Amino acid sequence: MALDRQNITIAAPAFRGLNTQDSPLSLDASYASIADNCIIDQYGRIGSRKGFTAITSSTTPIDGSNGLECIKEYINPTGTNVILSAGNNKIFTGTTTLTDVTPAAYTITANNWKMVNFNDHLYMFQLGYEPLIYSAHTGTVEKMSAHAHATGTPPQGNEVLAAFGRLWVADFSADKSTIYWSDLLNGSGWSGGSTGSINISKVWPNGLDEIVALAAHNGFLIVFGKNSIVVYQGAEEPSTMSLTDTIANVGCIGRDTVHSTGTDLIFMSSEGLRSFGRTVQEKSMPVRDISKNVRNDLLKINAAQVNSPIRSIYSPEEAFYLLSFSDSKYVYCFDMRTILEDGSHRVTTWSDTTLRALDRTQDGLLYVGNTHGIATYSNYQDYELPYDMSYFSNPLSFGDSARLKILKEIIITFIGGQGAQAVVNWGYDYSQAYTKQIVEINSGSKTAYYNENEYNVSTSEYSASVIVDRPKTKTTGSGTVVTIGVDATINQNALSLQELNIQALIGRMI
């Protein structure tokens, strides 16, 4: 009796990214069990992330363990923007060379600064410290009380928001429910004028909460507590602003996880990564979240954090939101182009890339902090060294987990990656004892697949010479379910997986 030959094809743009949350056998074949050092590229493929390129020339570590923990671009109206950073209990300016600009006789013992641009100045706030100000007019960092336009006592809060023509400060050592606002157009004015404050301790929908983060969205002032959210309208005139909405049982657990995507706010809650817009619609019973497919992983990692901040960044240019847990070696990369049917986003991981400082510049460049200074998210090496990219499917049953599968051939369509080496893995019945075969990608003369117009040399990640390679791997062994994986070494050239074609004979009942 002849055996049935069946194919499973996983092809872009159908890649759905990582799913460690649901039962593997219940998942669509396009979900991955491992998708590491990957992104979902603009064509919906599993693609290699970019690498990290050091731009600070010094070889002396800023800090032996953490390095830089805060980076922010000061936006100068003249166009001569400056990068400021914090690490090793100091404040620096510059990128190639870091210049210590910490004010004299100002002792710093922590580096969890929140920096914001406002009215031609960069303001720096951190719990328990007098705020600092940087201005291009002086090129120096000074204590707020020393500024020429300072009035009153500057609030020493951990959260600051520049919005509605003033600064808003909250999260104090002994007061977690009061928000202070500065004078109009004066970030160092904290008495007289239109300064003021509001205590929201009686506004929290579930009783006492703590302010974690502030945001401005669609003309509203958004106050994130740990377990609830409060929304005010009319913040242009804060003395008369009014409460317009409260949301119970959903809050924010990380100050630096709040980012605007233009049409929405993204934030990390105790139950995963969430959309503010959807949270408002669903109120206190949210049924969807961005991180649904990796929710338990995120919560487990967060539970292991030891008073370390969660960092994040949203990049419209790269179309991703990065979530970095400082005590973990994993970064979660959420694709912001496509929302899946259940409201979640496609997600991949980046391993061995602890990111303690992140900033997106006005020009769309991503800066990260490391132990030696500053690096950029660019090129396809990590600090001039290759890195590994991995993609593994979930166990594939070919529609019948009771029958034997005799794997015959794996055909993988690679885009780019000239000269890279990949390892094709296959295994059976949930075992991680994979059989492996090495393949060379685009090592010889191939026919170009994409033309010059589709991949422009100056603007895209791929040049006009990018070609397709479809190496075939003859396989052995059998089992009721099959797992397929690809490990590839990324060394200067971008690589994407266009398609995986898995061919098997379907045998007897087991």
N, C-alpha and C positions, 0 to 999 in steps of 0.2 A: 504494500500500500504506500503510495507516494505521500510524502509529507508536504503540508502547506507551507509555502514560503511567504512570510509577511515582512513588511517594512514599517518602521516608525521613523518619521521625518520630523525633526525639530528645526524650524527655520525662522529667521527674522522676517518680519517684525514680531513674531509670536513668542519670543523669549519673555518669560514672566519673572525672571530673577529668582532670588533665593526664597525658599519656603521651608523653615524649620519648625513651623507651628502646627501644621496639620499632618494627619496620617499619610505617609508616603504613598501608599497604594491607592489612596483616594484622590490623588492629585493629578492634574493634567500633566502630560509628558514634558511640557515646556517649562515647568518649574524645576529649579535646581536645588540639590542638597548642599552643594558648595559652589559659590561664585565669588572668588577671592581675588583681590587686586584687579577687579573688573569695574567697568561701568556699563550701563546700557547706552550705546552710542546713538547718534542722531538718526540712524536707520533702523533702530530697534534690535541691533545685534549685541551679543556679549562681546565687549571690546576691552582692550587693555586700558587701564587708567594711565594718565601721565605720571611722570616721576617727580622727584624733588631735586632742585638744582640750587646748591649753596651759592649765595651771593655775598655773604660776609666773608672777608678775606682772612680775618683773624683765625688762628688755630687754637687760641686759648678759650676753653669753655667759659661761657657766661656763668653757668652753674653746673656743677658736676652731675646733678641728677635731673633737674627739670629744664634748665636753659631758660629761654624767653617764655613768659607765660601770658603776655599781652602784647598785641601789635595793633596800631591804629594809624591810618593816614590822616594827617592834618591837611585840610583842604584850604589852600590859600587863594583868595580871590584873584591874585595876580597870576596864578597858574603854576607857581613854584611850590608844589606840594612837598611835604616833609613826612617821613615815616618816623613815628615814635614807638618805643617798645619799653617793656619792663621785665626785669629778671635779675636774680641775684641781689634783690633789694635795692635796685638802682633804676633810674630812668635814662633812656638813651635816645639819641636822634641818629638818623642815617641808616644805611643798608650795607654798603660795601665795608664801611668802617663805622663802628658803633661808638658814638661820643657820649660820655657820661655827662648828663646835664641835671643830675639830682641837685636840688637846692642845698646850699651850704647849711649846716646845722639842722638838717632835716633827716631824722632817722626813720628808715623803712625796714620792717621785718616781715613783710608779705608782698605778694605780687599779683593779687586778684583785683586789678584795677578795672574800672569801667570808664572808657574814654569816649567822649562825644564831641563833635564839631558844632559850634554855635557862635554866630555873629563874629566871625574872623578870629576865633580862638578855639583851642582844644582844651576841654575841661576833663580832669581826671578825678574820679571818686573811688574810695575804698573804705570799707567799714572801719571806723575808729581812727581815721586819718584826716587831717585837714586837707581839703581839696587843693589840687594843683592846677595851674593854668600855663599853657604854652601859647605864645603869640609870635608870628613872623616879624612883628614890629621890633621885638627885642631879640628874638632868636634864643630865648632862654625859658626855662621852666621856673615859675615862682609860686610861692604859697598864695592862696587866694586872698588871705588877709593883707598881703603886701601889694595887691594890685591897685592901680590908681583909682579905679571906680568901685572898690569894695566898700560895702556897708553891712553892718550887722555881723553876726557870728555865722560863718559858713557851716552848713549842716554836714555832718560826717556820716553820710549814708552810704550804703553799698550799691544802690541802684540810682541811676540818673537817666533822664530822658530829655532830649532837646526837642520841643514841639510847642506849637501854638505861641511862638514868640518869646519863650522863656525856658528855663531849666526847671525840671521837676525831680525831687530827690526823696527817696524812701529807704526803708530797711535799715533801721538804726539799732545799736546794741541793746538799748532798753525800751525801744518803741518800734513795734512791727506793724502798726496800723495807721501811722500818720504820714501824709504826703506834704512836703513843703514846696512852694514854688517861688522862683526868683522874681525880681522886678522885670518889667517888660524890656526886652532887648539888652538886659544886663545880667549876665550869668554870675557875676560876683556881687550883685545887690541882694541882700537878705534882710533888710529892714527898710521901713518907709515905702514910698511909692505904691506899687500894686502887689507887693509881696504878701504872702499869706500861707495858710496851711489848712488841712482838713483831716480829721480823725474819722476813720471809717470802721472803727471797732464795732459799732452797732449796726453796720450795714451788711456785714458778712452774712450770707444766707443760712449758713449752718452754725452760727455762733462765732466764737473767736477764731481768727485765722491770722496768717502772717503774710505781709507783702513780700513777694519774691521778685517781681518784674513789672515794669511799666511799658506801655506801648501806645502809639497813636495810630488809628486806623479808620479811614473813611470819615474823618472829622470827629471821632470819638476818642476819649481817653480810656484806655483799657488797663485795669489794675488786676494783675494776676496774684492770687494768693496760692498757698500750697494746695488747698482743697476747694477753691472756689474762684470765681471771676466776677468783677464788678465793672460796670460800664457807665461812664459819665458823658453827657453831651454838654455843649456850650463851654468847653475848656478855653476858648478864646478869652472869656471873661471868667476866670476861675472862681471869683467871689460869688458868682451867681450860677455856676454850673449845677446841673441837676442829674440825679441818678436816673438812668434810663433802663437798666437791665441788670439782673444778677443771675449767675449760673452756679448751681450747687453741685457738689461731688466731682467736679473737674477743676483742677488747678495746674500750676506749673511748678516743677521741681528743680529747674535750672535757669537762673537769670539769663545766661548767655545762649539759651536755646531758642529764644524768641526772635524770629526774623520775618520781615515782610516780604512777600513775593509779589507785591504790587496789588494783587486782588485779594490777598488773604494773609493771615498770620499763621506761622508754624510755631509750635511750642511742644516741649516735652512734659507730659503729665506723669502721674504715678502709674498710669495704665498704658503708657506708650506715647508715641509721637502723634500729635493731633493737629487738625485744622481748626482755627478759631471760627471760621464761617460755618463749618458743619456742626461744631459744638453749639453755637448759638441756635441753629435750626433744631438740633436734637435735644437741647437743654440738658437736664440732669441725667438723661438716660441715653448717652451716646452709644450707638451700635456699630459705628464704623471708626476706624482710625488708620492713619497713614502706615503705621508699622505693624499692622495686623499679622503679616506673614513671618515676623521675627519678634513678636511682642515679648514672649517669655525670655528670649535671649537678652533683650534690652533690660528687662526688669531684673534678671539675675545679675547682669554686669553692674547695674546701678546699685543693687543691694550690697555689692562688694566694695563700692567706693568708700574710701576713708577720708571724709572731709575734703575731697578733691573736686574741683569744679568740672562741669560738663561744658565742653566747647562745641560750637557749631558755626556754620556759615552757609549762606545761600548764594549761589552763583547763577544768575540768569544766562551768562555766556556759556557755562558748562551744563546748564539745565539740571543741576543737582543740589541737594541739601546734604551737607556732611554733618554727622553727629559723632563726636569724639569723647569718649570717657577717659579721663586722664590716667586712671589706674589700670586701664586695659590697653592691650596692644592691637585692638581692633577699632577701626572706624567704619561706621555704617553710612553708605552712600545711597540716598534715595533719589530715584529718577523723578523729576518734576514735570516731564513732558506728558506722561500718560497716567491716567487713573484707571485701575482695574475695576471690574464689574462690582466688586464688593466695597469699593471706596479706598482700598489700599493702594500703595505705590510700589512699583518694582524696586527692589533693593539688592545691593551687593555689599560685600565687605572689603576692606583694605587691611591687610595684616602687617604687623611689625611697623606701624606708622603712627605711633602715639603723637597726637597733635595737641599741644598745650596752648597754642596761640594761633589764631586764624584771623585774617582780614582780607577783604576784597577792596581793591582800590577803585577810584573813580573811573579808571580806564579798564576795569574788569580783570586786573591781574590778581591772583591769589598769592598772598604771603603766608608762610607758616614759620613758627619759631622752632628752633632746635638748640642743642647744647652749645653750639658754636655761634649762634646768631640767627640770621634770617635766610630762608630759602624760598624759592618760588615753585609753584606747581606748573612744571613745564618739562618738555622733552620726554623721553621714554627710557630713563635710567634713574636710579635712586642714588644721588650723590656720586655719579660717574660709575656706578656699578649696576649690573643687570639685576632684575628682580623676577620673581616667579608669579605667573598668573594661573589660576586653576578654575576649571568648570567641571562639575560632576552632576549628572542627572540624578533624579530620584529613581528608585527601583522601578523598572518597566516590566509590566506583565503581559504586554501585547493583547490586552483585553481578556485574559484568562489566566489567573494565577495558579490554576490547578494543573495546567499542562506543562510539559517539559519544553524548554526553549534551547535550541542548538544554534548558537550564534555563528553566523557565517562570515559577515563582512561589515566593516564600519567605514563609511566614506564621510570625511569631514571637509567642508568647503571653507578654506581660510582666505581671508582678505588681508593683504599686506603681510607684514612680518618677514620681509626678505631676509633670508639667511638664518632665521630663528630655528631652534630645535624644539620639538614638541614630543611629549610622551602620551600615547593613546593607552588608556586603561580600560579594562573590562573585568567584571566579576559577577558572581552569581549568589543569589539567595542571601543577600544582606551582608555577605562577608566582605571585609576590606582587604582581603588577600588578593589583590588585583594582578592579573596578567598584564604585562606592559610591552609596548613596542615603540621604539623611537622612530620618528619621521622628521625629515628635513623639509622646511617650509620654503617654497619659492627659491630653492637653491640653484635651479637651472634655468634654462630659457623657457618661458611660458608666454602664452598669449594674453595680452592685456584685456581686462574685462570691463573696466570703466574708462571712459574717455577723458580727455583733458578738461572739458568743460565741467564735468561732474565733480572732479577733484582738482580744484585750483591750487596751484603750487603755493601761492602766497597767503591764502586764507584758510586752507583746510588742513586737517591732520594728515591726509594722504596726498602724495604727489601724483602727477599724470602717469607715472610709470608703475603705479600699483597694479598688481595682477592677482589673479585667482589661482589657488592651488587646491586640488582635490585628491590628496593621497588616499589610497585604499589600504586598509588594514585587514588582512586575513586573520580570522579569529578561531579560537578553539574552546572547548568546554561546553557545558550545558547546565541548566538549572531552571527553576520555575519563574524567577524574575532576574532581570539583567540590569546592572548599573554600568554606565559609560562615563568615562572621565577624560579630560584633556589637561595636562600640565604643560605650560609653555614658558620658555625663558624669554623675557622681554629685554632687548638690548638695542636701544636707539630707534627701533622701528615699531610703529603702531601695528597691532594685530587685532582682528575681529573674527568671530565665528559666524559665518553666514548660515551654515546649515550642517546638521548632523543627520546622516542617513544610516539607520541601523537595520540590518537584514538578518532574519533568523528563520529557521525551520521550526514549525510547531509540531511537537511530537505527542506522545501518549500521555494519558492521565497519570498523575503521581498520587 
